[in-house]
Amino acid sequence: MNTNKDLNYRLYLQELDGFIRTPFHSEFEKYMVIQSGDVEKVKENFAKIRPDFMKGKGKLSEDPVRNIMYHFVTAVALTSRICVEGGLSHDAAYTLSDIYIQKADKCKSPELIIDMFEEMQVDFASRMRDLKKDKVTSLHVRKCIDYIYEHLQEKLSLKFLADRFHLNASYLSKLFQKETGVSFKDFVTEAKVSTAENMLKYSDHSHSDIALALGFSSQSAFISVFKKSRGITPQKYREKYYRNDIGQKYEKQ
């Protein structure tokens, strides 16, 4: 079926109405926050969009409940797949997706489905946060890991976190190595590089913006660390995975 006529007409109407769709990179940044396990940031993001929830979202149905339900199904599908990529088990993510779609299907108003949006996002983010700490048993290391993922833009140091949580730096270093299997420095580097991977895949941010956002001293320092860790430059990584990766995994949802 040729949809060009319908497409052109819809684009024309959207232009007349002044409709501006939410930018692609902005939308995916919010999914990356869920994958990072930053529960508080997820709640903060949702609180900002809730008063005008449908702003930037297309109309998928004339029926208000069905319209927002379609958006919910799309969001759950994207969230589950992004969390699988972040380490959540395939079975857990997809079963959780099924559960939330079934729960939302019983909602009789747009407001109730919006409530379900928040519940779903916080649930997935909480599971991603806990996933990062599965092998960690001490409260001290758990607190450090939470702080690291919530402050990746800062220049994190073992001494800073030891002082923050009133610990001896040498003791924290040994405890961190024992419970995570890597040194504090290597853990921070991996957290920043894995986050950079997502930003290269799902956003249009420049290398300098990514370097700044993740607390690297310079763009060249970011490129050097990324290449050493992944064996490929950030530019080559983006060329290989940007949009092509998105198209394969998410575009059809």
KEMI-720299 format. One record per residue: residue number from 1; residue in three letters; x, y, z of N, C-alpha, C in turn. Coordinates in nm, 3 decimals. Layout:
NUM, ALA, X, Y, Z, X, Y, Z, X, Y, Z
...
END
This chain:
1, MET, 0.084, -0.119, 0.000, 0.000, 0.000, 0.000, 0.089, 0.125, 0.000
2, ASN, 0.061, 0.219, -0.089, 0.138, 0.341, -0.097, 0.086, 0.441, 0.006
3, THR, 0.171, 0.479, 0.099, 0.129, 0.569, 0.206, 0.179, 0.713, 0.187
4, ASN, 0.237, 0.743, 0.074, 0.294, 0.877, 0.053, 0.190, 0.988, 0.067
5, LYS, 0.069, 0.964, 0.012, -0.035, 1.065, 0.018, -0.075, 1.092, 0.164
6, ASP, -0.097, 0.984, 0.238, -0.135, 0.999, 0.379, -0.022, 1.065, 0.458
7, LEU, 0.101, 1.025, 0.431, 0.216, 1.080, 0.501, 0.228, 1.230, 0.477
8, ASN, 0.220, 1.271, 0.351, 0.233, 1.414, 0.319, 0.121, 1.496, 0.381
9, TYR, 0.001, 1.440, 0.382, -0.113, 1.512, 0.441, -0.095, 1.526, 0.592
10, ARG, -0.050, 1.417, 0.655, -0.030, 1.421, 0.801, 0.080, 1.520, 0.838
11, LEU, 0.187, 1.521, 0.763, 0.296, 1.615, 0.789, 0.248, 1.760, 0.772
12, TYR, 0.162, 1.780, 0.673, 0.105, 1.913, 0.648, 0.020, 1.958, 0.768
13, LEU, -0.065, 1.870, 0.817, -0.150, 1.902, 0.931, -0.066, 1.931, 1.056
14, GLN, 0.040, 1.851, 1.075, 0.126, 1.871, 1.191, 0.195, 2.007, 1.186
15, GLU, 0.233, 2.046, 1.065, 0.297, 2.176, 1.049, 0.200, 2.289, 1.078
16, LEU, 0.075, 2.273, 1.032, -0.028, 2.374, 1.059, -0.055, 2.388, 1.208
17, ASP, -0.056, 2.272, 1.277, -0.085, 2.271, 1.421, 0.035, 2.313, 1.506
18, GLY, 0.152, 2.324, 1.442, 0.272, 2.358, 1.517, 0.324, 2.242, 1.601
19, PHE, 0.288, 2.120, 1.560, 0.330, 2.001, 1.633, 0.479, 1.975, 1.612
20, ILE, 0.552, 1.960, 1.722, 0.695, 1.928, 1.716, 0.718, 1.797, 1.790
21, ARG, 0.762, 1.697, 1.719, 0.784, 1.566, 1.779, 0.908, 1.570, 1.869
22, THR, 0.904, 1.496, 1.979, 1.019, 1.489, 2.070, 1.142, 1.441, 1.994
23, PRO, 1.255, 1.514, 2.002, 1.376, 1.474, 1.929, 1.419, 1.333, 1.965
24, PHE, 1.469, 1.262, 1.865, 1.508, 1.123, 1.882, 1.610, 1.105, 1.994
25, HIS, 1.716, 1.187, 1.992, 1.823, 1.169, 2.091, 1.774, 1.199, 2.232
26, SER, 1.681, 1.296, 2.245, 1.627, 1.330, 2.376, 1.546, 1.214, 2.433
27, GLU, 1.469, 1.149, 2.347, 1.387, 1.035, 2.388, 1.474, 0.920, 2.437
28, PHE, 1.580, 0.890, 2.361, 1.663, 0.777, 2.396, 1.752, 0.804, 2.517
29, GLU, 1.784, 0.929, 2.542, 1.860, 0.961, 2.663, 1.784, 0.919, 2.787
30, LYS, 1.652, 0.934, 2.784, 1.570, 0.894, 2.899, 1.572, 0.741, 2.916
31, TYR, 1.576, 0.668, 2.805, 1.587, 0.523, 2.816, 1.723, 0.481, 2.872
32, MET, 1.825, 0.559, 2.838, 1.959, 0.529, 2.888, 1.968, 0.550, 3.040
33, VAL, 1.890, 0.645, 3.090, 1.886, 0.667, 3.235, 1.825, 0.545, 3.304
34, ILE, 1.721, 0.488, 3.243, 1.661, 0.366, 3.298, 1.764, 0.255, 3.299
35, GLN, 1.836, 0.238, 3.188, 1.936, 0.132, 3.180, 2.047, 0.150, 3.281
36, SER, 2.081, 0.276, 3.312, 2.189, 0.303, 3.407, 2.150, 0.267, 3.550
37, GLY, 2.018, 0.254, 3.575, 1.974, 0.220, 3.710, 1.961, 0.339, 3.802
38, ASP, 1.961, 0.460, 3.746, 1.949, 0.581, 3.827, 1.801, 0.608, 3.855
39, VAL, 1.749, 0.544, 3.959, 1.606, 0.549, 3.991, 1.558, 0.691, 4.018
40, GLU, 1.636, 0.767, 4.094, 1.594, 0.903, 4.129, 1.586, 0.992, 4.005
41, LYS, 1.679, 0.975, 3.912, 1.677, 1.053, 3.789, 1.557, 1.014, 3.704
42, VAL, 1.521, 0.887, 3.702, 1.403, 0.841, 3.628, 1.278, 0.909, 3.684
43, LYS, 1.267, 0.914, 3.816, 1.153, 0.980, 3.879, 1.151, 1.129, 3.847
44, GLU, 1.269, 1.189, 3.849, 1.281, 1.333, 3.820, 1.239, 1.362, 3.676
45, ASN, 1.287, 1.281, 3.582, 1.251, 1.298, 3.440, 1.101, 1.285, 3.420
46, PHE, 1.042, 1.186, 3.487, 0.899, 1.161, 3.469, 0.817, 1.276, 3.527
47, ALA, 0.860, 1.329, 3.640, 0.788, 1.439, 3.703, 0.785, 1.562, 3.611
48, LYS, 0.890, 1.580, 3.531, 0.897, 1.694, 3.440, 0.799, 1.682, 3.324
49, ILE, 0.785, 1.560, 3.271, 0.699, 1.544, 3.153, 0.553, 1.515, 3.188
50, ARG, 0.526, 1.475, 3.311, 0.391, 1.433, 3.347, 0.285, 1.542, 3.326
51, PRO, 0.309, 1.669, 3.364, 0.204, 1.771, 3.347, 0.156, 1.788, 3.203
52, ASP, 0.242, 1.761, 3.106, 0.203, 1.771, 2.965, 0.253, 1.644, 2.895
53, PHE, 0.202, 1.533, 2.939, 0.258, 1.402, 2.904, 0.259, 1.374, 2.755
54, MET, 0.157, 1.418, 2.682, 0.147, 1.384, 2.540, 0.222, 1.482, 2.449
55, LYS, 0.286, 1.582, 2.507, 0.360, 1.678, 2.426, 0.472, 1.607, 2.349
56, GLY, 0.476, 1.629, 2.218, 0.581, 1.568, 2.135, 0.553, 1.426, 2.094
57, LYS, 0.437, 1.372, 2.136, 0.401, 1.234, 2.101, 0.294, 1.237, 1.992
58, GLY, 0.307, 1.150, 1.895, 0.211, 1.145, 1.785, 0.077, 1.087, 1.826
59, LYS, -0.025, 1.115, 1.743, -0.157, 1.058, 1.768, -0.167, 0.923, 1.699
60, LEU, -0.185, 0.817, 1.777, -0.192, 0.681, 1.724, -0.335, 0.630, 1.717
61, SER, -0.426, 0.700, 1.785, -0.567, 0.660, 1.782, -0.651, 0.780, 1.822
62, GLU, -0.774, 0.788, 1.769, -0.866, 0.893, 1.807, -0.918, 0.871, 1.949
63, ASP, -0.916, 0.747, 1.995, -0.961, 0.716, 2.130, -0.848, 0.746, 2.229
64, PRO, -0.868, 0.834, 2.327, -0.762, 0.875, 2.420, -0.695, 0.760, 2.495
65, VAL, -0.776, 0.665, 2.541, -0.720, 0.551, 2.615, -0.637, 0.463, 2.523
66, ARG, -0.692, 0.434, 2.408, -0.619, 0.348, 2.313, -0.493, 0.418, 2.263
67, ASN, -0.501, 0.548, 2.243, -0.386, 0.624, 2.196, -0.268, 0.611, 2.292
68, ILE, -0.292, 0.637, 2.419, -0.183, 0.631, 2.517, -0.140, 0.487, 2.544
69, MET, -0.233, 0.393, 2.526, -0.199, 0.252, 2.542, -0.098, 0.209, 2.437
70, TYR, -0.117, 0.254, 2.313, -0.022, 0.222, 2.206, 0.117, 0.278, 2.239
71, HIS, 0.119, 0.399, 2.292, 0.248, 0.458, 2.331, 0.312, 0.377, 2.444
72, PHE, 0.228, 0.329, 2.535, 0.279, 0.250, 2.647, 0.343, 0.120, 2.599
73, VAL, 0.276, 0.052, 2.508, 0.329, -0.075, 2.455, 0.463, -0.052, 2.388
74, THR, 0.474, 0.056, 2.310, 0.600, 0.089, 2.243, 0.710, 0.116, 2.346
75, ALA, 0.675, 0.192, 2.450, 0.774, 0.227, 2.553, 0.821, 0.104, 2.629
76, VAL, 0.730, 0.014, 2.662, 0.769, -0.107, 2.733, 0.861, -0.193, 2.646
77, ALA, 0.830, -0.202, 2.518, 0.913, -0.282, 2.427, 1.055, -0.226, 2.421
78, LEU, 1.066, -0.095, 2.407, 1.197, -0.032, 2.400, 1.273, -0.048, 2.532
79, THR, 1.203, -0.024, 2.641, 1.266, -0.034, 2.773, 1.321, -0.173, 2.799
80, SER, 1.242, -0.274, 2.769, 1.286, -0.412, 2.795, 1.407, -0.448, 2.711
81, ARG, 1.409, -0.407, 2.585, 1.521, -0.440, 2.497, 1.649, -0.366, 2.536
82, ILE, 1.634, -0.242, 2.576, 1.751, -0.165, 2.618, 1.808, -0.222, 2.748
83, CYS, 1.720, -0.268, 2.836, 1.767, -0.327, 2.962, 1.832, -0.463, 2.939
84, VAL, 1.783, -0.538, 2.842, 1.849, -0.664, 2.806, 1.991, -0.636, 2.759
85, GLU, 2.006, -0.531, 2.678, 2.138, -0.493, 2.631, 2.227, -0.452, 2.747
86, GLY, 2.166, -0.400, 2.853, 2.242, -0.357, 2.970, 2.272, -0.468, 3.068
87, GLY, 2.222, -0.589, 3.041, 2.256, -0.702, 3.127, 2.140, -0.772, 3.193
88, LEU, 2.019, -0.716, 3.186, 1.903, -0.782, 3.244, 1.872, -0.908, 3.164
89, SER, 1.835, -1.015, 3.231, 1.812, -1.140, 3.160, 1.697, -1.125, 3.060
90, HIS, 1.711, -1.194, 2.948, 1.612, -1.190, 2.841, 1.475, -1.231, 2.893
91, ASP, 1.468, -1.341, 2.965, 1.340, -1.392, 3.015, 1.275, -1.294, 3.113
92, ALA, 1.356, -1.239, 3.203, 1.302, -1.146, 3.302, 1.247, -1.020, 3.235
93, ALA, 1.324, -0.964, 3.143, 1.283, -0.839, 3.077, 1.156, -0.857, 2.996
94, TYR, 1.149, -0.964, 2.917, 1.033, -0.984, 2.830, 0.910, -1.026, 2.910
95, THR, 0.929, -1.103, 3.016, 0.815, -1.141, 3.099, 0.762, -1.020, 3.174
96, LEU, 0.853, -0.934, 3.222, 0.811, -0.810, 3.288, 0.735, -0.721, 3.190
97, SER, 0.782, -0.718, 3.065, 0.713, -0.643, 2.961, 0.570, -0.694, 2.944
98, ASP, 0.554, -0.825, 2.938, 0.420, -0.885, 2.924, 0.330, -0.847, 3.042
99, ILE, 0.388, -0.852, 3.162, 0.311, -0.822, 3.283, 0.257, -0.679, 3.279
100, TYR, 0.343, -0.584, 3.242, 0.300, -0.444, 3.242, 0.200, -0.415, 3.131
101, ILE, 0.215, -0.479, 3.017, 0.117, -0.458, 2.909, -0.020, -0.512, 2.951
102, GLN, -0.020, -0.626, 3.019, -0.146, -0.684, 3.066, -0.209, -0.596, 3.174
103, LYS, -0.125, -0.539, 3.262, -0.177, -0.450, 3.366, -0.235, -0.322, 3.304
104, ALA, -0.164, -0.266, 3.207, -0.210, -0.144, 3.142, -0.339, -0.168, 3.063
105, ASP, -0.353, -0.289, 3.010, -0.471, -0.323, 2.930, -0.599, -0.317, 3.013
106, LYS, -0.584, -0.325, 3.145, -0.701, -0.321, 3.233, -0.736, -0.178, 3.276
107, CYS, -0.648, -0.083, 3.242, -0.671, 0.057, 3.280, -0.782, 0.118, 3.194
108, LYS, -0.866, 0.196, 3.257, -0.982, 0.253, 3.187, -0.969, 0.403, 3.158
109, SER, -0.857, 0.463, 3.195, -0.840, 0.606, 3.170, -0.694, 0.635, 3.135
110, PRO, -0.670, 0.743, 3.061, -0.532, 0.781, 3.028, -0.447, 0.805, 3.153
111, GLU, -0.508, 0.863, 3.258, -0.434, 0.893, 3.380, -0.380, 0.767, 3.446
112, LEU, -0.458, 0.661, 3.444, -0.414, 0.535, 3.504, -0.298, 0.474, 3.423
113, ILE, -0.302, 0.489, 3.293, -0.193, 0.436, 3.210, -0.067, 0.519, 3.231
114, ILE, -0.083, 0.649, 3.250, 0.034, 0.734, 3.280, 0.097, 0.690, 3.412
115, ASP, 0.013, 0.657, 3.511, 0.065, 0.603, 3.637, 0.146, 0.477, 3.611
116, MET, 0.096, 0.394, 3.518, 0.163, 0.269, 3.485, 0.297, 0.295, 3.416
117, PHE, 0.304, 0.401, 3.336, 0.430, 0.441, 3.274, 0.538, 0.460, 3.380
118, GLU, 0.504, 0.539, 3.481, 0.603, 0.568, 3.586, 0.641, 0.442, 3.663
119, GLU, 0.541, 0.364, 3.699, 0.568, 0.240, 3.773, 0.660, 0.147, 3.694
120, MET, 0.634, 0.135, 3.564, 0.713, 0.048, 3.479, 0.858, 0.096, 3.469
121, GLN, 0.877, 0.225, 3.446, 1.011, 0.279, 3.431, 1.092, 0.265, 3.560
122, VAL, 1.031, 0.295, 3.672, 1.100, 0.283, 3.801, 1.134, 0.138, 3.832
123, ASP, 1.044, 0.048, 3.797, 1.067, -0.095, 3.820, 1.189, -0.143, 3.741
124, PHE, 1.193, -0.112, 3.611, 1.307, -0.154, 3.529, 1.436, -0.089, 3.579
125, ALA, 1.431, 0.040, 3.613, 1.551, 0.110, 3.661, 1.600, 0.047, 3.791
126, SER, 1.507, 0.011, 3.879, 1.546, -0.051, 4.007, 1.614, -0.185, 3.984
127, ARG, 1.564, -0.260, 3.889, 1.625, -0.390, 3.859, 1.764, -0.373, 3.798
128, MET, 1.781, -0.270, 3.714, 1.912, -0.243, 3.656, 2.011, -0.198, 3.764
129, ARG, 1.963, -0.118, 3.857, 2.048, -0.074, 3.968, 2.093, -0.193, 4.053
130, ASP, 1.997, -0.280, 4.084, 2.031, -0.397, 4.166, 2.123, -0.494, 4.092
131, LEU, 2.106, -0.501, 3.960, 2.188, -0.590, 3.878, 2.336, -0.554, 3.891
132, LYS, 2.365, -0.427, 3.899, 2.504, -0.382, 3.909, 2.566, -0.419, 4.043
133, LYS, 2.480, -0.455, 4.138, 2.531, -0.484, 4.273, 2.507, -0.629, 4.315
134, ASP, 2.469, -0.713, 4.220, 2.435, -0.852, 4.253, 2.544, -0.925, 4.331
135, LYS, 2.668, -0.901, 4.292, 2.779, -0.974, 4.354, 2.838, -0.899, 4.472
136, VAL, 2.778, -0.787, 4.505, 2.830, -0.705, 4.614, 2.750, -0.731, 4.741
137, THR, 2.819, -0.751, 4.851, 2.750, -0.783, 4.975, 2.759, -0.672, 5.079
138, SER, 2.865, -0.592, 5.077, 2.881, -0.490, 5.180, 2.805, -0.363, 5.146
139, LEU, 2.754, -0.299, 5.247, 2.681, -0.174, 5.230, 2.773, -0.065, 5.177
140, HIS, 2.897, -0.066, 5.220, 2.993, 0.037, 5.177, 3.011, 0.036, 5.026
141, VAL, 3.033, -0.082, 4.968, 3.057, -0.091, 4.824, 2.930, -0.063, 4.747
142, ARG, 2.816, -0.104, 4.799, 2.689, -0.074, 4.734, 2.667, 0.077, 4.724
143, LYS, 2.697, 0.147, 4.833, 2.681, 0.293, 4.833, 2.777, 0.357, 4.733
144, CYS, 2.899, 0.303, 4.726, 2.997, 0.357, 4.631, 2.951, 0.339, 4.487
145, ILE, 2.898, 0.221, 4.456, 2.852, 0.193, 4.320, 2.735, 0.284, 4.284
146, ASP, 2.642, 0.303, 4.376, 2.530, 0.395, 4.351, 2.583, 0.534, 4.321
147, TYR, 2.679, 0.578, 4.400, 2.733, 0.713, 4.382, 2.804, 0.726, 4.248
148, ILE, 2.879, 0.624, 4.211, 2.954, 0.627, 4.085, 2.858, 0.645, 3.967
149, TYR, 2.753, 0.563, 3.961, 2.661, 0.570, 3.847, 2.578, 0.697, 3.846
150, GLU, 2.560, 0.758, 3.962, 2.481, 0.881, 3.968, 2.567, 1.006, 3.949
151, HIS, 2.700, 0.989, 3.945, 2.790, 1.104, 3.932, 2.902, 1.078, 3.832
152, LEU, 2.867, 1.015, 3.721, 2.968, 0.983, 3.620, 3.032, 1.107, 3.560
153, GLN, 2.964, 1.220, 3.569, 3.017, 1.342, 3.511, 3.130, 1.402, 3.596
154, GLU, 3.148, 1.349, 3.716, 3.249, 1.402, 3.806, 3.382, 1.325, 3.793
155, LYS, 3.488, 1.387, 3.840, 3.618, 1.321, 3.844, 3.626, 1.241, 3.974
156, LEU, 3.585, 1.117, 3.967, 3.572, 1.034, 4.086, 3.707, 0.978, 4.130
157, SER, 3.728, 0.976, 4.259, 3.852, 0.919, 4.313, 3.820, 0.832, 4.433
158, LEU, 3.904, 0.736, 4.458, 3.887, 0.647, 4.573, 3.890, 0.727, 4.702
159, LYS, 3.982, 0.821, 4.711, 3.995, 0.901, 4.834, 3.869, 0.982, 4.860
160, PHE, 3.812, 1.040, 4.753, 3.691, 1.119, 4.769, 3.578, 1.035, 4.826
161, LEU, 3.556, 0.914, 4.769, 3.447, 0.830, 4.817, 3.475, 0.776, 4.956
162, ALA, 3.601, 0.746, 4.984, 3.638, 0.700, 5.118, 3.606, 0.808, 5.221
163, ASP, 3.640, 0.931, 5.189, 3.610, 1.042, 5.281, 3.460, 1.063, 5.293
164, ARG, 3.391, 1.052, 5.181, 3.247, 1.076, 5.180, 3.174, 0.977, 5.270
165, PHE, 3.219, 0.852, 5.268, 3.151, 0.748, 5.347, 3.228, 0.712, 5.474
166, HIS, 3.322, 0.801, 5.511, 3.395, 0.788, 5.637, 3.467, 0.654, 5.650
167, LEU, 3.545, 0.623, 5.544, 3.619, 0.498, 5.542, 3.767, 0.523, 5.518
168, ASN, 3.848, 0.427, 5.556, 3.989, 0.433, 5.523, 4.006, 0.398, 5.376
169, ALA, 4.082, 0.478, 5.301, 4.096, 0.457, 5.156, 4.154, 0.322, 5.123
170, SER, 4.253, 0.278, 5.198, 4.317, 0.148, 5.173, 4.217, 0.035, 5.196
171, TYR, 4.139, 0.047, 5.303, 4.038, -0.055, 5.334, 3.933, -0.061, 5.223
172, LEU, 3.885, 0.057, 5.178, 3.784, 0.061, 5.072, 3.838, 0.002, 4.942
173, SER, 3.963, 0.031, 4.911, 4.026, -0.021, 4.789, 4.026, -0.174, 4.788
174, LYS, 4.067, -0.233, 4.899, 4.072, -0.381, 4.909, 3.932, -0.441, 4.907
175, LEU, 3.839, -0.375, 4.974, 3.701, -0.425, 4.979, 3.638, -0.419, 4.840
176, PHE, 3.662, -0.310, 4.769, 3.606, -0.292, 4.635, 3.660, -0.398, 4.540
177, GLN, 3.790, -0.421, 4.546, 3.854, -0.522, 4.460, 3.798, -0.661, 4.490
178, LYS, 3.783, -0.691, 4.617, 3.734, -0.823, 4.660, 3.592, -0.849, 4.613
179, GLU, 3.505, -0.748, 4.623, 3.364, -0.770, 4.595, 3.323, -0.748, 4.450
180, THR, 3.398, -0.667, 4.376, 3.362, -0.644, 4.236, 3.454, -0.719, 4.140
181, GLY, 3.569, -0.761, 4.190, 3.664, -0.833, 4.105, 3.755, -0.743, 4.024
182, VAL, 3.738, -0.613, 4.037, 3.823, -0.516, 3.966, 3.859, -0.403, 4.061
183, SER, 3.961, -0.327, 4.024, 3.999, -0.214, 4.107, 3.895, -0.104, 4.095
184, PHE, 3.897, -0.013, 4.191, 3.805, 0.101, 4.189, 3.820, 0.179, 4.058
185, LYS, 3.944, 0.206, 4.020, 3.971, 0.284, 3.898, 3.916, 0.214, 3.775
186, ASP, 3.937, 0.082, 3.764, 3.888, 0.008, 3.648, 3.735, 0.003, 3.645
187, PHE, 3.673, -0.004, 3.762, 3.528, -0.006, 3.769, 3.470, 0.125, 3.717
188, VAL, 3.527, 0.237, 3.761, 3.481, 0.368, 3.717, 3.500, 0.384, 3.566
189, THR, 3.616, 0.339, 3.518, 3.644, 0.350, 3.374, 3.543, 0.271, 3.293
190, GLU, 3.514, 0.150, 3.335, 3.418, 0.066, 3.263, 3.278, 0.128, 3.267
191, ALA, 3.239, 0.184, 3.380, 3.108, 0.249, 3.392, 3.097, 0.366, 3.294
192, LYS, 3.204, 0.443, 3.283, 3.203, 0.559, 3.192, 3.207, 0.516, 3.046
193, VAL, 3.288, 0.416, 3.016, 3.299, 0.371, 2.877, 3.168, 0.306, 2.830
194, SER, 3.106, 0.226, 2.914, 2.980, 0.161, 2.875, 2.870, 0.265, 2.856
195, THR, 2.871, 0.370, 2.938, 2.775, 0.480, 2.921, 2.804, 0.555, 2.792
196, ALA, 2.933, 0.574, 2.763, 2.973, 0.642, 2.639, 2.925, 0.563, 2.517
197, GLU, 2.931, 0.430, 2.526, 2.883, 0.346, 2.416, 2.737, 0.379, 2.384
198, ASN, 2.656, 0.388, 2.488, 2.515, 0.418, 2.468, 2.494, 0.557, 2.410
199, MET, 2.573, 0.653, 2.456, 2.560, 0.789, 2.403, 2.602, 0.796, 2.257
200, LEU, 2.701, 0.717, 2.219, 2.745, 0.713, 2.079, 2.639, 0.645, 1.992
201, LYS, 2.572, 0.545, 2.047, 2.470, 0.472, 1.972, 2.341, 0.552, 1.958
202, TYR, 2.296, 0.612, 2.068, 2.160, 0.662, 2.073, 2.146, 0.814, 2.081
203, SER, 2.256, 0.888, 2.068, 2.245, 1.034, 2.071, 2.334, 1.096, 1.965
204, ASP, 2.315, 1.225, 1.945, 2.395, 1.299, 1.848, 2.504, 1.382, 1.916
205, HIS, 2.527, 1.358, 2.043, 2.626, 1.436, 2.116, 2.765, 1.419, 2.056
206, SER, 2.839, 1.528, 2.049, 2.976, 1.524, 1.997, 3.068, 1.454, 2.097
207, HIS, 3.187, 1.418, 2.051, 3.284, 1.354, 2.139, 3.321, 1.446, 2.256
208, SER, 3.330, 1.574, 2.228, 3.366, 1.669, 2.335, 3.254, 1.678, 2.438
209, ASP, 3.128, 1.673, 2.392, 3.014, 1.677, 2.485, 3.012, 1.551, 2.572
210, ILE, 3.039, 1.437, 2.511, 3.041, 1.311, 2.585, 3.154, 1.312, 2.686
211, ALA, 3.270, 1.360, 2.644, 3.386, 1.368, 2.735, 3.352, 1.453, 2.856
212, LEU, 3.288, 1.568, 2.832, 3.250, 1.658, 2.940, 3.146, 1.595, 3.031
213, ALA, 3.045, 1.530, 2.970, 2.936, 1.469, 3.046, 2.984, 1.356, 3.135
214, LEU, 3.094, 1.290, 3.096, 3.143, 1.175, 3.171, 3.270, 1.206, 3.251
215, GLY, 3.302, 1.332, 3.265, 3.409, 1.371, 3.354, 3.550, 1.346, 3.306
216, PHE, 3.568, 1.329, 3.174, 3.705, 1.313, 3.122, 3.772, 1.449, 3.116
217, SER, 3.902, 1.451, 3.133, 3.975, 1.578, 3.137, 3.974, 1.650, 3.003
218, SER, 3.960, 1.575, 2.894, 3.958, 1.634, 2.760, 3.898, 1.536, 2.662
219, GLN, 3.870, 1.584, 2.541, 3.819, 1.497, 2.436, 3.922, 1.392, 2.399
220, SER, 4.048, 1.430, 2.393, 4.155, 1.336, 2.357, 4.170, 1.227, 2.463
221, ALA, 4.150, 1.265, 2.590, 4.159, 1.167, 2.698, 4.046, 1.065, 2.685
222, PHE, 3.926, 1.114, 2.653, 3.812, 1.025, 2.633, 3.839, 0.928, 2.519
223, ILE, 3.887, 0.979, 2.407, 3.914, 0.895, 2.289, 4.018, 0.789, 2.322
224, SER, 4.121, 0.829, 2.396, 4.228, 0.736, 2.431, 4.178, 0.624, 2.521
225, VAL, 4.100, 0.660, 2.623, 4.047, 0.560, 2.717, 3.950, 0.466, 2.646
226, PHE, 3.864, 0.523, 2.562, 3.765, 0.442, 2.490, 3.835, 0.341, 2.398
227, LYS, 3.933, 0.388, 2.324, 4.004, 0.301, 2.230, 4.078, 0.191, 2.304
228, LYS, 4.141, 0.224, 2.415, 4.215, 0.125, 2.493, 4.120, 0.018, 2.547
229, SER, 4.000, 0.059, 2.587, 3.903, -0.034, 2.645, 3.832, -0.119, 2.540
230, ARG, 3.795, -0.057, 2.427, 3.713, -0.127, 2.327, 3.789, -0.164, 2.199
231, GLY, 3.912, -0.117, 2.186, 3.991, -0.151, 2.069, 3.946, -0.081, 1.942
232, ILE, 3.870, 0.027, 1.958, 3.816, 0.101, 1.845, 3.791, 0.244, 1.891
233, THR, 3.807, 0.341, 1.802, 3.784, 0.479, 1.842, 3.635, 0.506, 1.856
234, PRO, 3.597, 0.610, 1.932, 3.455, 0.646, 1.945, 3.391, 0.673, 1.808
235, GLN, 3.465, 0.737, 1.718, 3.413, 0.768, 1.586, 3.379, 0.641, 1.509
236, LYS, 3.472, 0.545, 1.510, 3.448, 0.419, 1.440, 3.332, 0.343, 1.505
237, TYR, 3.324, 0.351, 1.637, 3.215, 0.283, 1.707, 3.080, 0.341, 1.665
238, ARG, 3.072, 0.475, 1.658, 2.947, 0.540, 1.618, 2.913, 0.505, 1.473
239, GLU, 3.012, 0.505, 1.386, 2.988, 0.472, 1.246, 2.934, 0.330, 1.231
240, LYS, 2.979, 0.243, 1.320, 2.938, 0.102, 1.312, 2.800, 0.076, 1.371
241, TYR, 2.766, 0.146, 1.479, 2.644, 0.113, 1.552, 2.533, 0.218, 1.548
242, TYR, 2.566, 0.344, 1.524, 2.463, 0.447, 1.530, 2.356, 0.429, 1.422
243, ARG, 2.230, 0.435, 1.465, 2.111, 0.422, 1.380, 2.097, 0.283, 1.318
244, ASN, 2.204, 0.226, 1.265, 2.195, 0.090, 1.213, 2.154, -0.002, 1.326
245, ASP, 2.216, 0.015, 1.444, 2.183, -0.064, 1.561, 2.041, -0.034, 1.606
246, ILE, 2.004, 0.095, 1.605, 1.870, 0.134, 1.647, 1.765, 0.078, 1.552
247, GLY, 1.793, 0.088, 1.424, 1.697, 0.040, 1.326, 1.669, -0.107, 1.339
248, GLN, 1.774, -0.185, 1.364, 1.757, -0.330, 1.374, 1.677, -0.368, 1.497
249, LYS, 1.699, -0.295, 1.609, 1.641, -0.341, 1.734, 1.511, -0.273, 1.769
250, TYR, 1.494, -0.144, 1.730, 1.383, -0.070, 1.785, 1.284, -0.012, 1.684
251, GLU, 1.327, 0.011, 1.566, 1.247, 0.087, 1.471, 1.114, 0.019, 1.441
252, LYS, 1.114, -0.114, 1.445, 0.994, -0.188, 1.409, 0.895, -0.203, 1.523
253, GLN, 0.933, -0.154, 1.643, 0.844, -0.172, 1.756, 0.719, -0.085, 1.739
END
